[in-house]
Amino acid sequence: MSLLLLKQYNTLHALSEECSLVHWGKITEPSSVRLVDVNKIEDLRKFAESTIEDLYYVQPDLMVFKSNLYVENKRQTKTAGQPDLVVEVWSDGNSKEDREFKQYLYSTSGITEHWYIEQDSNDVVCYLGKERLRDQSLTDILVSRRGLRFDLRYLALK
């Protein structure tokens, strides 16, 4: 399940429980794949009304927009932008190719922090763009580079 959160009035608000993150390029053409930089879109209204519908997409487990600009389609089911944070919780259902593609996609944005959690581990593997950050643990409160705090200790394995 995807959950999109927005920093607003110093609180995180759920905007949608099912929301896709669109991207340029096809998985079969890796050099063309990248997150959409909406700062470079001239007509955001036109983009949101038409172009966004034709783009490929992924569904992160969690994505947060705090400072980074984004745009949604009319139905609020597709989002374009470079999230402040993306979290993926890997399970046996995620193929090696799916994992590699999503990690590559999120790394195309130097302003997107992305975290990866295995269901059988307390380790949280963290990146900012292509840069590997210090790993974190579900046994502690998780903190992003921009100061977003997530208390997921209740998910930690005993």
C-alpha positions, 0 to 999 in steps of 0.5 A: 500500500502506498501512502503519500504524506505532506508536511503542512502546518507542522503535521504530516497529513495523509493525502492518499492511501493509494498513490503512484509515483510517475517517472520518465522512461521505460524499465527496458531503457534504463538510461531514460529512466528518472524521476520527474523534476516538476520545477522544469515543467513549464505548464504544470496544469497541462502536465497534471491534466494530460501528460502525467496519465501517460507516464510509467509509475511505481508504488512506493510503500511510503513517500513524503513531500515536505519541501520538494514540489510535486503535482498530482493528477485530478483523481489524486492517484498519480504524483509527479515529483522528487519526494523528500523521502521514499521508503520501501519495505521489501518482501519475498514478493519483490523480485531482484529486478523490481528492487534494483529498478526502484533503487535506481529510479529513486537514485536519479534524484539527488534530493530524494532520500530513500530507505529500504527495510527487509521484513526479516531485519531491523536494518534500514539501508539509507541513501540520498540520491546515489550516496549511501548514508549511515544505516539506521535501525528499527530499534531507534527512532528513524531520522531523515537528513531533513529532520523527519522523524519516524517512530517505527520501533513497534515494527522492530523484531525482538 
